[in-house]
Amino acid sequence: MSSQEEILRDGRFSCVARDPRFWEMPEKERKIKIDKRFRAMFHDKKFKLKYTVDKRGRPVNYTSTENLRKFYALSESDTDLSENESKEHTEKKKKKKKAKPKAEADS
């Protein structure tokens, strides 16, 4: 088998290396920007599905949230907000869990 460099040196395929149609797309352009209205889809349970088998029947262990992170990116101004919101979201869950035993003790 030939290496990639040898293939590109071949006269028949030399135009491929110079043609921008065949260049790899930068990640900044590859991902679609999501604004703050839709940032809940990254941590909301309604958008999360757990897959056990891929489309060809092979066993896998990933969730749809990983796919969302692969194809979508928060807009730059919203990334700081989403990090703070996710921290607040986890803190609220912890507070709710702590508050439930106290409510049961009072009853």
PyMOL commands that set and color helices and strands:
alter all, ss='L'
color gray80, all
select helices_A, chain A and resi 4-9+14-18+20-22+27-30+36-42+45-47+64-71+76-106
alter helices_A, ss='H'
color red, helices_A
select strands_A, chain A and resi 32-34+50-53+59-63+72-74
alter strands_A, ss='S'
color yellow, strands_A
deselect
rebuild
show_as cartoon
